[in-house]
Amino acid sequence: MRSNGRPVAVISVVRTGGFAGLRREWAVEIDDGEWPDWQPLVDACPWDAVPDDPAPDRFVYLISAPPHSARVPERGLNGPWRELTDRVRDAHARRSGAD
């Protein structure tokens, strides 16, 4: 079920950088019935304490779960950040048939 036919939230992950400067994007629309499964993970991410660790030729992840967004360097992608990123990628692949 969606709220007024619209998703309750859209969570997205954009990965940029690396040696070739490649950009990949994954997103998942969350409806009312799914939000209780996603909210604890979104809330567990330390949105106000993102590590500032830029490194050349490394990936950077722009993670968005409105009203939150953060740029997380590859080395900082652990704990809830890793879990949320993996879950968005997996859900995106299941729903779109893509990786």
C-alpha positions in Angstrom: 0.0 0.0 0.0 1.2 3.5 -0.8 0.3 6.7 0.7 -2.0 8.4 -1.8 -0.6 6.2 -4.5 2.9 7.5 -3.9 5.8 5.8 -2.1 6.4 6.8 1.6 10.1 7.1 0.9 12.6 6.7 -1.9 16.0 5.6 -0.7 18.9 5.9 -3.2 22.5 5.2 -3.4 24.8 6.7 -5.9 28.4 5.4 -6.2 30.9 7.6 -7.9 34.7 7.5 -8.3 37.1 4.7 -8.6 39.9 4.5 -11.1 37.6 5.0 -14.1 35.3 7.5 -12.5 32.3 5.3 -13.0 28.8 6.2 -11.6 26.3 3.6 -10.5 22.8 4.3 -9.1 20.4 2.2 -7.1 17.0 3.2 -5.6 14.1 1.6 -4.0 10.6 3.0 -3.4 9.3 2.1 0.0 5.5 1.9 0.7 3.6 2.1 3.9 3.7 -1.7 4.6 7.5 -1.9 4.0 8.6 1.2 5.9 8.6 -0.4 9.4 11.2 -2.9 8.1 13.4 -0.1 6.7 13.0 2.7 9.3 15.2 1.1 12.0 18.1 0.7 9.5 17.7 4.3 8.2 17.6 5.6 11.8 20.7 3.5 12.7 22.9 5.3 10.2 25.0 8.1 11.8 23.7 10.9 9.4 25.4 13.6 11.4 28.7 11.8 11.9 29.9 10.9 8.4 33.6 10.2 8.2 35.5 12.7 6.1 38.1 10.5 4.6 38.5 11.5 0.9 41.0 9.2 -0.9 42.0 9.4 -4.5 40.7 6.6 -6.8 38.2 5.3 -4.2 34.5 5.1 -4.4 32.2 7.7 -2.7 28.6 6.9 -1.9 25.9 9.5 -1.8 23.2 7.9 0.3 19.8 9.6 0.5 16.8 8.7 2.6 14.9 12.0 2.9 15.1 14.1 4.9 18.7 12.6 5.3 21.6 12.5 2.9 25.3 11.9 3.3 28.4 11.4 1.3 30.2 8.4 2.7 33.7 7.5 1.5 34.3 3.8 0.7 36.5 3.3 3.8 33.6 4.6 6.0 31.0 2.3 4.4 30.6 -0.2 7.3 28.0 -1.0 9.9 24.6 0.4 9.2 25.9 2.3 6.1 27.0 -1.0 4.5 23.8 -2.8 5.5 21.6 0.0 4.1 23.6 0.3 0.9 23.6 -3.5 0.3 19.9 -3.7 1.1 19.0 -0.9 -1.4 21.2 -2.6 -4.1 19.5 -5.9 -3.5 16.0 -4.5 -3.5 16.7 -2.5 -6.7 17.9 -5.6 -8.4 14.9 -7.6 -7.4 12.4 -5.0 -8.4 14.0 -3.9 -11.7 15.7 -7.2 -12.7 19.1 -5.2 -12.9 22.1 -5.2 -10.7 
